[in-house]
Amino acid sequence: MHIGIDVGGTNTDAVLMNGVHVLAGVKHSTTPDVTSGIVQAIEDLRTGHEFVGSDIDAVMIGTTHFINALVQAKRLAPTAALRLGLPATKALPPLVDWPEDLIEAISGKSYLAHGGYEFDGRPISPLDPGELRAHAADMKAAGIRSVAISSVFSPVNHDLEVEAGRIVAEELGPDVAISLSHEIGRIGLLERENATIINAALRELASEIVDGLTTAVRAQGIDAPIFLSQNDGTLMDEDYVRLYPVATFASGPTNSMRGAALTSGLETCAVVDVGGTTTDVGLLMNGFPRETSNEVKVAGIRTNFRMPDVLSLGIGGGSIVDTETGEVGPESVGYRLTTEALVFGGSTLTATDIAVAAGRADIGDASKVAHLDSAFVERVLARIAERVSEAVDRMRTSPEPIPVVAVGGGSILLPEHLELFGAVRRPENYAVANAIGASIAQVGGEIDKVYAIEPGRREEAIAAVRAEAIDKAVAAGAKPSSVEIVDFDEVPIPYLPGNATRIRVKAVGDLDMGA
Amino acid sequence: MSWTISENDISDLARGAAVLGTGGGGDPYIGALLATQALRAHGDVTVVTLDEVPADAVVLTVAMMGAPTVMVEKLPSLDEVTAPVLALGTYLGRPVTHVACAEIGGVNSTIPIAAAAALGLPLLDADGMGRAFPELQMVLPTLYDITASPLAFSDEKGNIGVLQTVDNKWTERIARVACVEMGCSVMISGFPMSGDQAREALVPGSLSRCVEIGKQIMLAREDKADPVQRIVDLLGGRELFAGKVIDVQRATTTGFARGRARIEGPDSTLTLSFQNEHLIAEEDGRILTTTPDLIIVLEHDSGEPITTEALRYGQRIRVIGAPSDERWHTVPALAMVGPGYFGYDLPPHRFDGTIEARPGVAA
């Protein structure tokens, strides 16, 4: 048996699983402190289905703690950003496009030093240990407790980041955390560096949270390993979280999508999550969310770490309906639905009122919407179906048909059938789908680098990269026999000589639970 | 009338440049950030119109040469942007008085702003193309026998070269080799012109136009009007097609991001052929518009320009055809930038669908 817990901003879901079967599921409000929420969730599960600590093989936790800490600019460590690349990159130093309040929140200091590589691996300039020690001394004087190190083209060669990390650590001592950009992001210096700085700023909090989670779980008599969900739907162990907290950032939508898929039994599908204010449409391919190929802004900071590609529409249960045109949203009454919607005695026509008027839902007082013109109601619902259908169509990558899974409280707005896609599936157990998503026990390894491929040696080069990804998955805890390549992408880079090619490989396997 | 360009104009300008970039030029983010930083550090830049430029002015273009993919990793330094301008001034024996854009599209519309700010020089409200093209010599000054050479190039290390060549082909060949050696992202400055030559050879008003396009897209969105129609009106073009992208094929050959996209409309299919920029728009086998006129792809509702790299299945887009500078329609110009040069055996078609003189006849 294993336990999946998803700590969201509003609710904490937990499930006790036997393989892919849900033995018990619970849901309650998220508590401000990590420990008591987890304790309560595990105790509730015990009530639902008796177990002892030794029955549990693993505990998987999805959490929004880290992204919330960044968004609220709270509990962030004083952080320095050190970039290797002089004399290049001077015009745009680290932290260049950051919001002022966040630079303040991390007491951000920015340093440039020599080092870095050209696209083909030639050095830009040699590392200058004296320069690095001087920067480190300045960091020490400024009270820096975490350092992010980036280097030009470190996805091509990362040895200078490692070496600089060693020198800085010597000066600052073992209590200062070091985060290296090649371990966190991909090509695109500013975006990779930004993700690394965010990671660095969260390192202290990561240790605190991991300690809190561990204490809570151990206090329940559970000695099994603890894992956290990453953006891509795979797991990381507690030691990894202490080093790379930023990898948890988008685990919320990811766990919701994967949970929806698991409960519906589909590996490849579009997931339409209709909430109170928005409809989020995502795509699951072979059990994993499709990721954005673009830069993503988090708390106003441009980054390029992998996030699930989600298209949001301003349609939800609380969306305000224009009584003239019948258009829905983007304005929403939000949490005031239960006072402002017509069916609750309010005076605002919302999408929920339309669903009730059409007989799709039994919420509030249906007599309060009996006066609505049925042709108008049909028109509003048809328009919603049309917009959702179009969003799903935008998200898919080819004209191949794809099944649609609808989840969320607002999914009563969706019809039984969508044009182009057929029947809309509505899985059971949705209430705890996030926790189910978190409990899916897979780990992965990913490589994303630029390679100069010599003519005639393409196959050989690709095989080496694939092997590297598989090794990484095994190192992360995957059962070697179960590891598969789930994603492979090869993009030639224009204007570069020597067949420079960006190769991205992701390998995923089942978590080795020691059974 | 001269005007000043400040930090606040950059986002409009970058969006406008992406429209006129006709799909090429890559992500404008780094260039826009570079210009913003330079304006912040050195103050606003004065932009002067072509009729205000003194006859004896010394005008140079500034641009980035190399792979946009490299530039997002090996970010530039401002010294690297100013060095070739200063070096060329030294070589010419006269101080440079004005900076100009070689092309208006992508990163090369913002780098000259950074250069002008850092050098404290005025920028011309003009450019060499009125759009974007992939090769160095594809500028209107070439038609006036103004050569790229002497041309200076520099890297971030402080290496500077000045080329004096026999023609633009040699400039391109030698500069490309140097560019690769220097890490595939260099800053170049060239096409030295007097004020009179610039007045004659450049496309007037392109910077103002760029900012205006960017501004109108945002205003149209605020007014809940149609941003695409605003652009059509501003450029004096026509909407060629509206539909959904159903297929995009790409291959990188000979340094170009070549490819084809198919867009499905209610009754027909549009095929776009591109090599960095969009070159041919063809509806069910009927040619609608070809290079050198502008083929612009915009997001259906927001009017946000979409680069060829960002095109993908499922996008709802609208395609606009717009006239290029009249001088691009002369026979020698068509030999340089017409469909034939890019390997398409087609007569050039104007944005309104009319066929013009076959290129190569008298070039």
Interface residues (C-beta under 8 A of the other chain):
Chain A: G85 P87 A88 T89 K90 A91 L92 V96 D97 G116 E118 F119 R122 I124 S125 V152 F153 I187 G188 L189 L190 N294 E295 R302 E390 D393 R394 M395 R396 T397 S398 P399 P492 I493 P494 Y495 L496 P497
Chain B: Y29 I30 L33 L34 Q37 A38 G66 A67 P68 T69 V70 V72 E73 K74 L75 P76 S77 L78 D79 E80 V81 A114 E156 K157 G158 V180 G183 C184 K244 I246 A251 T252 G255 F256 A257 N276 A310 R312 Y313 G314 Q315 R316
